[in-house]
Amino acid sequence: MATNYPRFERHGDNLVKVGWSKREKAEYEHKAPLRAVVMVADAVRKKGVDGRIFQISALLPYTGPDGETTVPDYQVYLIVAWWRAIGLLEQHGRKGYSIPKPKDFATNVEHACNDLIDG
């Protein structure tokens, strides 16, 4: 039953991960605002400059450039899972992640947000 999971969709101004709970035998959703995607993208771009490998824990807890806006950890992980699923990030085992095309990352994130299917 759980063969088409996870799925990533857009619901209004939110990125939504639709997953399958084995225990509950039902779908579940995790959401992150698209503005969080943009904020986290900037931090990831800086950490992954020149193809450097970085760990997500280096981003946490995430506080935006204004020093006040925060993104909950689970939303950061949701965003990273989406980017990994669509090839914007590459995982290197426990070492961390890298950006396959660092120079195009910001543009690719923007295009990916625009291409999300509204569910």
Beta strands, then each sheet from edge to edge (+ up, - down):
strand 1: 7-11
strand 2: 14-21
strand 3: 26-33
strand 4: 62-63
strand 5: 70-71
strand 6: 90-91
strand 7: 97-98
sheet 1: 1+ 2- 3+
sheet 2: 4+ 5-
sheet 3: 6+ 7-
end
